[in-house]
Amino acid sequence: MLPEKKLDVAVSEAVSQRLVTHLREDTTDLAEHDLFVPVADFVSPERAAAEVALLKSLPTVVAHASEIRNNGDFLTREILDMPLLIVRQTDGRAQVYLNMCRHRGGRVEQAATGNKRVFMCQYHGWSYDRDGGGLRTVPYESSFEKIERGCNSLIAFPTEERHGLVFAVLSQTPAPALADYLGDAVDEQMAPWQLDASSVVLDKTFVMDINWKLIMDGAIDIIHPRFLHPGGVGDLIESNVGVFKDYGRHCQHFGARTKLKALAKSEATVSGGSKYIGSNLVIYPNSMMIAAPEHVEFWTVWPCVGHPGRSLTHLRFLVRDAILDDALLARVNKSWEILQRAATEEDWPMERFIQQNAEAWPHGTYRYGRSEVACAHLHRQLQSDLDEAARKA
């Protein structure tokens, strides 16, 4: 007989019991104060440019390990208007390059995915090695002055892989060690989901005329489900109740699924895992790991350069390889149907209204209440980092 697959992921007893107490007492974790965010932050070109520069200076998620599973596998994508070539090198490490020939700026790879040892620009034939991006061949080299190969490699960005996620710093900014940037608490929350032994089973990209922070807000917010999602998500999770954990730049909100409330109100002894407790781990600045009972929704939300009111949302569903089968995949697809309705028919249209209103009246502030602590945490951290960047400029 095959061993039973463990589908549920444990949640700490302290978080579980705190959440049960909130459900029994109709309370929730609260910030000390409300936060007021200028409406102009969602429409200002200057603010948008500063945010893009900040995102380029921080480790951000550009791929999942399963997208470049084998040595030589590559993918190309544009992030923050930058054409990227993401490669699995011969030593097994991931490396992110700027997909730009050092001769006259052509792209050295035009395919979306593949497996190669050498990348060649089809404009003039200059070629580069996948390992380190070194310049290999220059056709008609005798017609050039001396070319210093060491100075003409592909531009490589600091790249690290952790928990199956490929992080890159998309600038010449010195990169912090990723383990230090994430911290022990984030590592502890990510490890049980085994993202490094998972596969992408659903991959969707959406470009919308909505500021990227409003997309983040909508996925983090805990008050709106009962009002915006009746008959759908609002019937599956409890509104305005949760446990908040501050991990420095990052944070996490734990919320109750409706089945947990029924158990809590019955006075039964409750010890909840992901079957009863959902969570949203915000990996600063622009990623979220949302825990479903058996899979992970991984969101990365990018501002569109030059357009404060536009963003790109990259949404992946990840499932541990050890538990993936046809039955689970069917449940994941059902989960996507629920999320798709909530996002495309309810969340994003509302966020588009907010964006339109901000553009029509870019004055005053938006208010984040004390129970909207996770949303407020993102905005506070973003403002703190922007202020620090301005001081150093």
C-alpha positions as CSV (number, residue, x, y, z in Angstrom):
1,M,0.0,0.0,0.0
2,L,1.3,3.4,-0.9
3,P,1.9,5.9,2.0
4,E,-0.9,8.5,2.4
5,K,0.0,11.8,0.8
6,K,0.3,14.7,3.3
7,L,-1.7,17.5,1.7
8,D,-2.2,19.8,4.7
9,V,0.6,22.1,5.7
10,A,0.9,22.8,9.4
11,V,0.4,26.3,10.9
12,S,2.1,27.1,14.2
13,E,0.1,26.4,17.3
14,A,0.5,29.9,18.6
15,V,-1.0,31.4,15.4
16,S,-3.7,28.8,15.3
17,Q,-4.8,29.5,18.8
18,R,-4.6,33.2,18.5
19,L,-6.9,33.0,15.4
20,V,-9.3,30.8,17.2
21,T,-9.5,33.3,20.1
22,H,-10.2,36.1,17.6
23,L,-13.0,34.0,16.1
24,R,-14.6,33.3,19.5
25,E,-14.3,36.9,20.7
26,D,-15.0,38.7,17.3
27,T,-11.6,40.4,17.4
28,T,-8.6,40.7,15.2
29,D,-5.0,41.9,15.2
30,L,-4.8,45.7,14.9
31,A,-2.1,48.3,14.1
32,E,-1.6,51.1,16.6
33,H,-2.9,53.7,14.2
34,D,-4.6,54.2,10.9
35,L,-2.4,55.0,7.9
36,F,-3.1,57.8,5.4
37,V,-1.5,57.4,2.0
38,P,-1.6,60.3,-0.5
39,V,-3.8,59.6,-3.5
40,A,-1.0,61.1,-5.6
41,D,1.1,58.1,-4.8
42,F,-1.0,56.1,-7.3
43,V,-0.8,58.6,-10.2
44,S,2.4,60.6,-9.9
45,P,4.9,60.0,-12.7
46,E,7.8,61.1,-10.3
47,R,6.6,58.7,-7.6
48,A,6.2,55.9,-10.1
49,A,9.8,56.4,-11.5
50,A,11.2,56.3,-7.9
51,E,9.3,53.0,-7.2
52,V,10.7,51.4,-10.4
53,A,14.2,52.5,-9.4
54,L,13.7,51.0,-6.0
55,L,12.4,47.7,-7.3
56,K,15.4,47.4,-9.6
57,S,17.7,47.8,-6.5
58,L,16.1,45.0,-4.5
59,P,16.0,41.2,-5.0
60,T,12.8,40.4,-6.9
61,V,11.3,37.1,-8.1
62,V,11.8,36.7,-11.9
63,A,11.2,33.0,-12.4
64,H,10.5,29.6,-10.7
65,A,13.1,26.9,-10.7
66,S,10.8,24.5,-12.7
67,E,10.8,26.9,-15.6
68,I,14.5,26.2,-16.1
69,R,14.7,22.7,-14.7
70,N,17.6,21.3,-16.7
71,N,21.1,22.6,-17.3
72,G,21.0,24.8,-20.4
73,D,17.3,25.5,-20.1
74,F,16.5,29.2,-20.6
75,L,13.5,31.6,-20.8
76,T,13.2,35.1,-22.0
77,R,10.8,37.7,-20.5
78,E,10.6,41.5,-20.1
79,I,10.4,42.9,-16.6
80,L,10.4,46.6,-15.9
81,D,11.0,47.2,-19.6
82,M,14.2,45.2,-19.4
83,P,14.6,42.2,-21.7
84,L,15.9,39.3,-19.6
85,L,17.6,36.0,-20.5
86,I,17.2,33.6,-17.6
87,V,19.5,30.5,-17.9
88,R,20.3,27.3,-16.0
89,Q,24.1,27.1,-16.2
90,T,26.2,24.0,-16.5
91,D,27.0,24.1,-12.7
92,G,23.2,24.0,-12.0
93,R,23.0,27.7,-10.9
94,A,20.5,30.1,-12.3
95,Q,21.8,33.3,-13.9
96,V,19.9,36.3,-15.2
97,Y,21.4,38.3,-18.1
98,L,20.3,41.4,-20.0
99,N,19.2,40.0,-23.3
100,M,21.3,42.5,-25.3
101,C,24.2,42.0,-27.6
102,R,27.2,44.2,-26.6
103,H,27.9,45.0,-30.3
104,R,24.8,47.0,-31.5
105,G,22.1,46.1,-29.0
106,G,20.3,43.3,-30.6
107,R,18.7,40.5,-28.6
108,V,20.9,37.4,-28.3
109,E,17.9,35.2,-27.9
110,Q,14.4,35.6,-29.4
111,A,12.8,32.4,-28.4
112,A,10.5,32.3,-25.3
113,T,12.1,29.1,-24.0
114,G,14.6,26.4,-25.0
115,N,17.9,24.8,-24.2
116,K,21.2,26.1,-25.5
117,R,24.9,26.2,-24.7
118,V,25.5,29.3,-26.8
119,F,23.3,32.4,-27.6
120,M,23.9,34.2,-30.8
121,C,22.6,37.6,-31.9
122,Q,21.0,37.2,-35.3
123,Y,21.9,40.8,-36.3
124,H,25.7,40.3,-36.8
125,G,26.4,36.9,-35.3
126,W,28.1,37.8,-32.1
127,S,27.7,34.8,-29.7
128,Y,27.9,34.3,-25.9
129,D,28.3,31.4,-23.6
130,R,25.5,30.4,-21.3
131,D,28.0,30.0,-18.4
132,G,29.0,33.5,-17.3
133,G,27.8,35.1,-20.5
134,G,31.3,35.4,-22.0
135,L,31.8,36.6,-25.6
136,R,32.7,33.7,-27.8
137,T,32.8,34.6,-31.4
138,V,32.9,37.9,-33.4
139,P,32.5,37.4,-37.2
140,Y,34.9,39.5,-39.2
141,E,36.8,40.3,-36.1
142,S,39.8,41.6,-38.1
143,S,37.7,44.5,-39.3
144,F,37.4,45.8,-35.7
145,E,39.9,47.4,-33.4
146,K,41.0,45.0,-30.6
147,I,37.9,43.7,-28.7
148,E,38.5,43.1,-25.0
149,R,36.4,40.0,-24.4
150,G,36.4,40.4,-20.7
151,C,34.7,43.8,-21.1
152,N,32.1,42.6,-23.6
153,S,30.3,39.7,-21.8
154,L,26.6,39.8,-21.5
155,I,25.5,42.1,-18.7
156,A,24.9,39.8,-15.7
157,F,22.6,40.7,-12.8
158,P,23.1,39.4,-9.3
159,T,21.1,36.2,-9.1
160,E,20.3,33.8,-6.3
161,E,17.9,30.9,-6.0
162,R,16.0,30.1,-2.8
163,H,13.0,28.0,-2.1
164,G,12.7,27.3,-5.8
165,L,12.4,31.0,-6.7
166,V,14.9,32.8,-8.8
167,F,15.6,36.3,-7.4
168,A,17.6,38.9,-9.3
169,V,18.7,42.5,-8.6
170,L,18.0,44.3,-11.9
171,S,20.7,47.0,-11.5
172,Q,24.3,47.5,-10.7
173,T,23.3,48.0,-7.0
174,P,25.4,45.8,-4.7
175,A,23.1,42.9,-3.9
176,P,22.4,41.8,-0.3
177,A,22.7,38.1,0.5
178,L,19.3,36.7,-0.2
179,A,19.2,34.7,3.1
180,D,19.7,37.9,5.0
181,Y,17.2,39.8,2.9
182,L,14.5,37.3,3.5
183,G,15.4,36.4,7.1
184,D,14.8,33.3,9.2
185,A,11.1,34.0,9.7
186,V,10.3,34.1,6.0
187,D,12.5,31.0,5.4
188,E,10.5,29.2,8.1
189,Q,7.2,30.0,6.5
190,M,8.3,29.1,3.0
191,A,10.1,25.9,3.7
192,P,7.1,23.6,4.4
193,W,5.6,24.3,1.0
194,Q,8.6,22.8,-0.7
195,L,8.6,25.3,-3.6
196,D,11.9,23.9,-4.7
197,A,10.3,20.6,-5.3
198,S,7.1,22.0,-6.9
199,S,5.9,22.6,-10.4
200,V,4.0,25.5,-12.1
201,V,0.6,24.0,-13.0
202,L,-1.0,27.3,-14.0
203,D,0.7,30.4,-15.4
204,K,-1.3,33.6,-16.2
205,T,-0.3,37.1,-17.0
206,F,-2.5,40.2,-16.9
207,V,-1.8,43.7,-17.9
208,M,-4.2,46.2,-16.4
209,D,-4.7,49.9,-16.1
210,I,-4.3,49.8,-12.4
211,N,-1.4,51.0,-10.2
212,W,0.6,48.0,-9.0
213,K,0.1,48.8,-5.3
214,L,-3.7,48.7,-5.7
215,I,-3.4,45.1,-7.1
216,M,-1.2,44.2,-4.1
217,D,-3.7,45.9,-1.7
218,G,-6.6,43.9,-3.2
219,A,-4.9,40.6,-2.6
220,I,-3.8,41.5,0.9
221,D,-6.9,43.2,2.2
222,I,-9.0,41.3,4.8
223,I,-12.1,43.5,5.1
224,H,-13.6,43.3,1.6
225,P,-14.4,39.6,0.9
226,R,-17.9,39.6,2.5
227,F,-18.9,42.7,0.5
228,L,-17.2,42.2,-2.9
229,H,-17.3,38.5,-3.1
230,P,-20.7,37.2,-1.9
231,G,-21.5,33.7,-3.2
232,G,-17.8,33.1,-3.9
233,V,-14.6,33.8,-2.0
234,G,-16.6,35.7,0.6
235,D,-18.3,32.4,1.5
236,L,-15.0,30.6,1.9
237,I,-13.0,32.9,4.2
238,E,-13.8,35.1,7.1
239,S,-13.6,38.9,6.7
240,N,-11.8,41.3,9.1
241,V,-10.2,38.6,11.3
242,G,-6.6,37.5,11.3
243,V,-3.2,37.3,12.8
244,F,-0.5,39.6,11.5
245,K,3.2,38.8,11.6
246,D,5.9,41.5,11.0
247,Y,9.1,40.1,9.4
248,G,10.9,43.4,8.9
249,R,10.5,44.4,5.2
250,H,8.2,41.4,4.7
251,C,5.0,40.4,6.5
252,Q,2.3,37.7,6.7
253,H,-1.4,37.6,7.4
254,F,-3.1,34.4,8.6
255,G,-6.8,34.2,8.1
256,A,-9.6,31.8,8.9
257,R,-11.5,29.7,6.4
258,T,-15.2,29.5,7.2
259,K,-14.9,25.9,8.4
260,L,-12.5,27.0,11.1
261,K,-15.0,29.5,12.5
262,A,-17.6,26.7,12.9
263,L,-15.1,24.6,14.9
264,A,-14.1,27.6,17.0
265,K,-17.6,28.5,17.9
266,S,-18.4,24.9,18.9
267,E,-15.7,25.2,21.6
268,A,-14.0,22.2,20.2
269,T,-10.3,21.8,20.5
270,V,-8.9,23.2,17.3
271,S,-5.4,22.8,15.8
272,G,-5.5,24.2,12.3
273,G,-3.3,23.7,9.3
274,S,-3.7,25.0,5.8
275,K,-7.0,23.2,5.5
276,Y,-8.5,25.6,8.0
277,I,-6.1,28.6,7.9
278,G,-5.1,30.6,4.9
279,S,-2.1,32.9,4.8
280,N,-0.6,35.6,2.6
281,L,3.2,36.0,2.9
282,V,4.2,39.3,1.4
283,I,7.7,39.0,0.0
284,Y,8.7,42.7,-0.3
285,P,8.4,44.5,-2.4
286,N,6.1,43.0,-5.0
287,S,5.5,39.3,-4.5
288,M,2.9,37.3,-2.5
289,M,2.7,33.7,-1.5
290,I,-0.9,32.8,-0.8
291,A,-1.4,29.4,0.8
292,A,-4.4,27.4,-0.4
293,P,-5.1,24.1,1.3
294,E,-3.0,22.1,-1.1
295,H,-1.2,24.5,-3.4
296,V,0.3,28.0,-3.5
297,E,-0.8,31.0,-5.4
298,F,2.3,32.9,-6.2
299,W,1.7,36.5,-7.3
300,T,4.3,39.0,-8.6
301,V,3.0,42.4,-9.5
302,W,5.2,44.8,-11.6
303,P,4.7,48.5,-12.3
304,C,4.7,49.4,-16.0
305,V,7.6,51.8,-16.7
306,G,6.3,55.3,-17.7
307,H,2.7,54.5,-16.8
308,P,1.8,55.0,-13.1
309,G,-1.7,53.7,-13.7
310,R,-0.7,50.4,-15.4
311,S,0.8,47.2,-14.1
312,L,1.5,43.6,-15.0
313,T,0.3,40.8,-12.7
314,H,2.1,37.4,-13.1
315,L,0.2,34.7,-11.3
316,R,1.4,31.1,-10.9
317,F,-0.1,28.1,-9.1
318,L,2.5,25.8,-7.6
319,V,2.0,22.3,-6.4
320,R,4.5,20.0,-4.6
321,D,5.6,17.3,-7.0
322,A,5.2,14.6,-4.4
323,I,1.4,15.2,-4.1
324,L,0.6,16.2,-7.7
325,D,-1.9,13.8,-9.4
326,D,-5.0,14.2,-11.6
327,A,-7.4,14.5,-8.7
328,L,-5.4,17.3,-7.1
329,L,-4.9,19.0,-10.4
330,A,-8.7,19.0,-10.9
331,R,-9.1,20.7,-7.5
332,V,-6.5,23.3,-8.4
333,N,-8.3,24.1,-11.6
334,K,-11.5,24.5,-9.6
335,S,-9.7,26.9,-7.3
336,W,-8.6,28.8,-10.3
337,E,-12.2,29.1,-11.5
338,I,-13.1,30.7,-8.1
339,L,-10.1,33.0,-8.1
340,Q,-10.6,34.0,-11.7
341,R,-14.2,35.1,-11.1
342,A,-13.2,37.0,-7.9
343,A,-10.2,38.7,-9.5
344,T,-11.4,39.5,-13.1
345,E,-15.1,40.2,-12.3
346,E,-14.9,41.8,-8.8
347,D,-11.4,42.7,-7.4
348,W,-9.8,44.2,-10.5
349,P,-12.9,46.1,-11.7
350,M,-13.1,47.7,-8.3
351,E,-9.4,48.5,-8.3
352,R,-9.8,50.1,-11.8
353,F,-12.6,52.3,-10.3
354,I,-10.1,53.4,-7.6
355,Q,-7.4,54.1,-10.2
356,Q,-9.9,56.2,-12.3
357,N,-10.9,58.1,-9.2
358,A,-7.3,58.8,-8.2
359,E,-6.6,60.1,-11.7
360,A,-9.8,62.3,-11.7
361,W,-9.0,63.7,-8.2
362,P,-5.4,63.2,-7.2
363,H,-5.8,65.0,-3.9
364,G,-6.1,64.0,-0.3
365,T,-5.4,60.6,1.1
366,Y,-6.7,57.0,1.2
367,R,-7.2,55.6,4.6
368,Y,-5.9,52.2,5.8
369,G,-7.6,51.2,9.0
370,R,-6.0,49.5,12.0
371,S,-7.2,46.0,10.9
372,E,-5.8,46.6,7.4
373,V,-2.4,46.2,9.0
374,A,-0.8,44.1,6.3
375,C,-1.7,46.6,3.5
376,A,-0.4,49.4,5.7
377,H,2.9,47.6,6.4
378,L,3.6,47.4,2.6
379,H,3.0,51.2,2.2
380,R,5.0,52.1,5.3
381,Q,8.0,50.0,4.2
382,L,7.8,51.3,0.6
383,Q,7.8,54.9,1.9
384,S,10.6,54.3,4.2
385,D,12.8,52.8,1.5
386,L,12.0,55.7,-0.9
387,D,12.8,58.2,1.7
388,E,16.1,56.5,2.4
389,A,16.9,56.4,-1.4
390,A,16.1,60.1,-1.7
391,R,18.5,60.9,1.2
392,K,21.3,59.0,-0.5
393,A,20.7,60.6,-3.9
